[in-house]
């Protein structure tokens, strides 16, 4: 899923500052509640930071 698809189709459940990276992190959850997507924003540009499947460990996305 692209960041634009995540933002358009998922429900935002949380917004918090990511102090370590100097960014804002939005947490989105899929409609079925099985996936969470951590989208970071820096200088107005959003990118996928990590994904998490319910019951599994967090996967950090490497570019």
C-alpha positions as CSV (number, residue, x, y, z in Angstrom):
1,X,0.0,0.0,0.0
2,X,1.2,3.5,-0.8
3,X,1.1,6.3,1.7
4,X,-1.7,8.0,-0.3
5,X,-3.8,4.7,-0.2
6,X,-3.2,4.4,3.5
7,X,-4.4,7.9,4.2
8,X,-7.4,7.6,1.9
9,X,-8.7,4.1,3.0
10,X,-7.6,3.7,6.7
11,X,-8.8,5.3,9.9
12,X,-6.4,7.7,11.7
13,X,-6.2,6.5,15.4
14,X,-3.4,8.7,16.7
15,X,-1.1,11.6,16.0
16,X,2.0,12.2,18.1
17,X,5.3,14.0,17.8
18,X,8.2,11.6,17.1
19,X,10.8,13.4,19.2
20,X,13.8,11.2,18.1
21,X,13.3,12.0,14.4
22,X,11.9,15.6,14.8
23,X,8.8,14.5,12.9
24,X,5.1,14.0,13.4
25,X,3.8,10.4,13.4
26,X,0.3,9.5,12.4
27,X,-1.0,6.0,13.2
28,X,-3.6,4.6,10.8
29,X,-5.6,1.4,11.2
30,X,-7.1,-0.7,8.4
31,X,-10.9,-1.0,8.3
32,X,-10.7,-4.6,9.5
33,X,-8.4,-3.7,12.4
34,X,-5.7,-6.2,11.4
35,X,-3.0,-3.7,10.2
36,X,-1.5,-0.5,11.6
37,X,0.5,1.8,9.5
38,X,2.9,4.4,11.0
39,X,3.2,7.4,8.7
40,X,5.7,10.0,9.5
41,X,5.6,13.6,8.2
42,X,8.5,15.9,7.9
43,X,8.4,19.3,6.2
44,X,4.9,18.4,4.8
45,X,6.1,15.2,3.2
46,X,4.6,11.9,4.4
47,X,6.3,8.5,4.2
48,X,5.6,5.1,5.6
49,X,7.8,4.5,8.6
50,X,6.5,1.1,9.8
51,X,3.7,-1.5,9.6
52,X,2.3,-3.7,12.3
53,X,0.0,-6.7,11.8
54,X,-2.3,-7.5,14.8
55,X,-0.5,-10.0,17.0
56,X,2.9,-9.6,15.3
57,X,6.0,-7.5,16.0
58,X,6.5,-4.1,14.4
59,X,8.2,-4.1,11.0
60,X,10.2,-0.9,10.3
61,X,10.2,-0.1,6.6
62,X,13.7,0.5,5.1
63,X,14.1,2.6,2.1
